Amino acid sequence: MGVSAVIESRKDSRKWGAITALGVIAGYVAVLLADARHYYTDDTEAQYAPMWVMIGTRLREGRFPALVPWEWMAGNYSLEEAGLYNPPQLLVHLLAPSMDNLAVYATVVKLVVSIIAALGVYRVCLAYGARAPWAAVAGIAFPLSGWFLFFDEASWWTSHTATAWLVHAWASAVRYSRGRSGPIPVFVFLYLTLTVQYAFPAVEAALMIVTVAVGEVIYQRRWGPSARLLAAASCAALAAMIANLPGILSSQVTWRGNAKIHNDPFLTVPWSESLNASLPSTTPAFTAWWGHVQPLPMVYIAWFLIPALAFIGWQAARESVREFSGIALFATAVLMWTAGPGAIGPLRWPARVLPILAVALLVLVCVLLSRYGTFTSLRRRALAAGILIGVLFIRSFSAAPQIVVRHLVAVVAVAAIGAAVVWLARSRGMAAGCALIIVAMFPIAYAQVQAAPPTPMSYDFPERRSAMTAAFPDFDGVTLQLADRAVLRPEDKTLANAYGSLAIGNYAKNLGLQYVNGYTPIGHHPFAGMLCMAWDGSTCTDAFRRAFAPEPSTGRTIVDLMKVDRVVLHRAQYPDAGNHPAPTGWKWVDYPGHERYIWVLERVDGLLSTKNGVIAHTAGVAATSTSSDSLTVDSRVSSPTGGRVVFARLAWPGHRITLNGNDLPTTTVANTFLAVDIPAGTENAVLTLTWRPPGWQVGIATAVIGLAGIGLLQWVYLRSRRDPQLPDDDQPAAEPERNLVTADA
């Protein structure tokens, strides 16, 4: 009897796991019917998809793209959100160059990751003792929750993929703490979370591990399981240091170097809005890109979440409050975070944690419904559900009274579907009720996406790389573009117009061109200030003067020190530039068909970037480059009286310079360009410039320690499974009992 029950349970789990995956696919279909480009917008089109193509190309060439020198704005990929030490992300990179339609590729990749995320939520629910149908409800609902659907899935890839691994780490942490699994899954999923190279999920993962550990101490009343969980998490953190140390050790020269804590209202969500989770029409009131009232259902989680609270047997649930304390602690901590501070060092915009709040509340409610759901005193519970829906209406109406009709339609829909679920569950069983809950999610998602206004953050990039390449000038060498995306009109954003001539964000990576400009959330602070260059590669009008101004200590212009071959000017910013004489050593060049949007300056003497490697300027030194790649540069130098060599390289931390094998101290020019002073009496010496991500040796050492530690924990776990005579502190926790109220579900 017991064995067959276990087999049946595993079969049921697999079946509903498959339903969860199919449900995510159905949700994607509903969203794409409403907006075919929903998953290819904003940062996905301007930052991530082109970066996948470029990094994948370099990986196929056998190059590890930790640094791409000509991308002055966004080329340090040991700091960027590139996931260079994350195996699934490397696979995304490797496949990207073979994909012509980036919108289709991004959508498929995101679908796979959303299925992974949904199955992670499904596993968390099962780990806390939920029945498979309710776990599937939570899993399918999560990718259709407001913030995750409209921001993380649509645009912010790193948050999307890191959250997918994080929820699996949560499930594995609970299972390990309760003796149902070993430490390796915790290690693997936390490592994948931390090597995405995004600060928010790293902090969320730490918060999750701590709350699970505390919750398990409360539940099990013993410290051993939680101590082992903390040890496994520490091993994962040590292994992931190789991906995160470079960002920490380079922060002093980036935009992220500010460690201050301050508060501001932008994307700081009042708790009342965070809990307005079940009315599909909700348009919450807090400050963001659209002003004070947001036209998107950012805080929406699932239509059933709040009304379903009326159908939980709370008296019975109180008896198991210790078992679910970890979920409650995690949800409470994240809820407090959504309300501020507005920035904690690099962690800005607290609304970004809304997906984690959605996961925690979905898990908590679905586990409680699964184990303590009841239809006793049905009239009283129906009345309570109606009151909860009324509260949702009042809150949503208060935020956006101008769309009261939409709110009323949503109220009727939620009430009607809820009544149908209750009838179906009572007459056909809870599995049928869960199926209806799931099916109702898809038209709601369709309606929400269809009703949403176009995001002001969209770039509207073309989808096919072949079409982009055919329309764009074939610029060789290194190009600096001085342009401003903000002045582009909606009608300009087509291949026949601006996107046939201007490369905004990471657009040039789609074309295989070497552009200084790029999209970066990190930024090199001195360089960005020197050319007033923004995160998307846009520049101010004064950038032209600055680029051709002489640097005082060398007398060379900035574009000379950068060894730029071409400067492209946005005509909207510089309408008369081509009517004036070109700077000395430069000439105006016509590119037929592109005159409407750009002026083009090129060097009179041809490409400079191909001459003498990255040596940009010498004073009192004869220097000849002998070999050069992105990580190592060799030169021959002579200097009878001593002098200086200036390199066309950003002075990122991690550079080392040796002369005949002996270290020389590095210096900078204009706080931007890497330079070195050559001692007097140097004759035909070998000058070697190398760059490695700062802290890489420490990262390798901590990775070895982390792997050794998790190996030891796995040995302890396997030994405990084989030895029945272990102390009580090492015995696995008992499986939770099923509540009789839902035993027939």
Residue, then its C-alpha position, 0 to 999 in steps of 0.5 A: m500500500g505504502v509503496s504503491a502510494v509513493i509510485e502513484s504520487r511520483k506519477d502524479s507529480r510528473k503529470w502535473g509537472a508536464i501540465t505546468a510546462l504546457g501551461v507556461i507555453a499556453g500563457y506565452v501563446a496568449v501573450l504573443l497573440a496580444d503583442a508579438r514583440h512582447y518578449y523583445t523590447d527595451d533591454t532585451e533588444a538594446q542590450y542582451a540579444p546583441m550581446w549574446v551575438m557578439i559574445g557567441t561569435r568570440l566564443r566560436e573563435g576560441r576567445f574568452p570575451a572577458l574584455v573587448p577593448w574597442e567597446w570603450m563603453a561596455g566592453n568589460y564583460s567580467l563586470e557586465e551582466a554577461g554570465l561568462y561563468n554560467p553554463p546555460q548562459l554560455l549556451v545562449h551565447l553560443l547559439a545566438p550567432s546562428m539566429d537571424n531573427l532575434a525576436v524569435y530567438a529571444t522569445v524561445v530562450k525566454l520561454v525555456v527559462s520561464i518553464i524552468a522558473a515555473l517548474g521551480v515554483y512547482r518544486v517549492c510548493l511540493a517541498y512544503g507538502a502541497r498537492a501537485p495540482w495546486a503546485a501547478v497552479a502556483g507554477i503557471a501563475f508566476p510567469l503571468s504575474g504583473w512585474f515578471l510578465f511586463f518587465d523581467e520577461a519582456s525586458w530585464w533578462t538577468s532578473h528573469t533567468a536568475t529568478a528561475w534558478l533562485v526558485h529551484a535553489w529554494a526548493s532544493a534548500v527545503r528538501y535538503s533541510r528536511g532530509r529528502s535530498g542532498p546538498i548538490p542541488v542547492f549548490v548547483f542552483l545557487y551557483l547558477t543564480l549567483t553567476v548571472q552577475y546581477a546584484f538583486p538575485a544575489v541578495e534575494a538568494a541570501l535572504m532566501i537561504v537565511t529565512v529558510a534556515v531560520g524557518e527550519v530551526i523553528y519547524q524542526r527545533r534543531w540546528g543541524p539541518s539549517a547549519r548544513l544548509l548554510a554551509a552548502a550555500s556558503c560553498a556555492a557563494l565561494a564557487a561563484m566568487i570568480a564571477n563576482l569579485p571583478g565587479i566588487l574590485s572594479s566598482q571604484v571606477t564605475w557608476r556602481g561605486n556609490a555605496k550610500i543608502h538613500n530613499d526616493p519615491f521612484l519605484t518604491v511600492p507602498w505595501s497597500e499596492s504590493l498586496n493589491a494582487s488579484l484584480p487584473s485591472t489594477t493600475p497601482a499608484f506609485t512613482a515610475w516612468w508613467g508618473h504617479v499612476q502606472p498603466l500596467p498591472m505591475v503588482y498583480i500576481a494572480w486572480f485567485l490569490i486574495p479571494a482564495l484566502a476565504f477558503i482556507g481552514w485557518q484554525a487547522a492551518r495554525e497547527s502547522v504554522r511552524e512548518f511554513s514559517g520560512i515562507a512567511l519570513f521570506a515573504t515578510a522580508v521581501l514585502m518590507w523591501t518593496a517599500g524602500p529604501g529607494a537605493i542600497g548601494p547598487l540596489r536601486w528601485p525596490a519594485r524589482v523584488l516584486p517577482i520574489l514577493a509574488v513567488a512567496l505569496l503564491v507558494l504560501v497560499c497554494v500550499l495552504l489551499s492544498r493542505y487546508g482548503t475547505f468548503t465548510s460553511l460555504r455561504r460564510r466563506a463566499l461572503a468573505a471572498g466577496i468582501l476581499i474582492g470588494v477591498l481589491f476594487i476599492r484599492s484599485f479604484s482609489a489608485a485609478p478612478q478614471i478606469v472604474v468600468r474596467h475595474l468593475v468588469a474585472v470584479v465581475a470576472v474574478a467573482a464569476i470565475g471563482a464561483a465556477v471554480v468552487w462549483l467545479a471543485r465540489s462536483r468534480g474534485m479539486a483537480a478539476g477546479c485547479a484546471l479551471i483556475i489555470v485556464a482562466m489565467f490565459p485570457i486574463a494575460y491576453a487582455q492585460v497585454q493587449a490593454a497595456p500602452p506601448t512602453p516608452m522604454s522600447y527601442d523598436f529595433p528591427e528583428r532580423r540581423s540580415a536586414m540590419t546588416a544589408a541596410f547599414p554602412d559597411f564601416d571598417g575599423v573603430t567607430l565613435q558615434l555621437a548621437d542622442r536616442a532621445v531625439l529620435r521620433p517614433e517614425d525614425k525607428t525603422l531600417a528605412n530611416a534612423y536604424g539604417s544609419l545609427a547604432i543605438g545601444n548594442y545595435a552595432k553588435n548585431l552587425g559585427l561592427q567595432y563601435v565605441n558606443g554600447y549599452t551598459p548598466i555598469g559604465h566607466h565613470p571617468f570615460a563616460g564623463m569625458l564624452c558625456m556618454a550615457w548608458d545607451g551610448s547616447t552623448c550630449t551635444d558638447a561631445f563633439r568638442r570634447a572628442f576633438a579637444p587636446e588632452p593637456s598632458t599629451g597634446r593629443t586629441i581624445v579621438d587620437l588617444m582612443k585610436v578612433d578611425r571614424v566619427v559618426l555625427h547624428r544630424a539632429q544633434y549637429p545639423d550644420a556640422g558637415n558645412h564646416p571644415a573637418p578637424t585637422g587630419w580628418k575629412w567628411v565622407d559621403y555615404p549615399g542613402h544615409e545623408r538624412y541622419i548622419w555626417v561621417l568623419e574619417r581620417v585622411d591617412g586611413l585606419l589608425s586602429t590597425k597601426n602600432g597596436v594599442i600604443a596611442h602616444t609616446a613621449g621620450v620613448a620609441a615603442t613598437s607593438t609586436s603582438s596584440d590581443s584583447l588580454t595581452v599586448d607585447s611591445r619593444v621599447s627604448s628610452p635613453t632618458g626615460g619617458r611615457v607610453v599611453f595606451a588606447r585602453l581604458a584603465w580598468p583594474g586588472h592591468r599589469i605591465t612588465l618590462n623584461g619581466n619586471d613589474l612597472p607601476t601603471t598610471t593614467v592619463a585624464n583618469t581614463f587612458l592606461a599609461v606607464d612610465i619607462p625608466a631611463g636607459t631602457e634599450n630594446a626591452v620587452l614591454t608586456l601589458t596584460w589584463r586579467p579580471p581583478g581577483w581571478q586568482v582568489g576566485i579560483a582558490t575560493a571555487v576550489i574550496g567551495l567544490a571541496g566543501i560541497g563534496l564533503l557535505q555530499w559525503v556526510y549526506l550519503r553516509s547519513r542515508r546509509d547509517p540508521q544509527l545516527p543521532d536524532d539531529d541527523q535524522p531526516a524530518a518526517e514528511p508532512e501529514r496531509n490534511l483530511v479536508t483536501a484528501d479527496a482532491 
